[in-house]
Amino acid sequence: MVVVVVAAAMLVGCGGGGASYEKAVSKNAIAVARLDANQVLHKSGIYEELLRLTRAKMLSEDMPSELVAIAEDPQNLGIDVEAPVYGFVEAKGGNVFYVAAVAKMGQRA
């Protein structure tokens, strides 16, 4: 049995429809996972410490200015880090499956 997995990342901009990026999740998905990393990190109480350590590590090394900008403010990544990310799997027949992730684009990139 041969299984082909194709990984794809889709960033969907929201022109004003709120959570309309969620519509990009395939209606034929056989599995969907929702990850709200922002909520998990804040509820666990490790967000500030993780952010501090990441910034310290990135700033202590000779990092490109783009990565430093992301360490200073994760919104500079271009993804709305406060919105959930959805991963899904869709069967395309036989032993072929597509795996994708959908994230909401941030207001600045």
Secondary structure, 3 states (H helix, E strand, C coil): CCCEEEEEEEEECCCCCCCHHHHHCCCCEEEEEEECHHHHHHHHCCHHHHHHHHHHHHHHCCCCHHHHHHHHCHHHHCECCCCCEEEEEEECCCCEEEEEEEEEECCCC
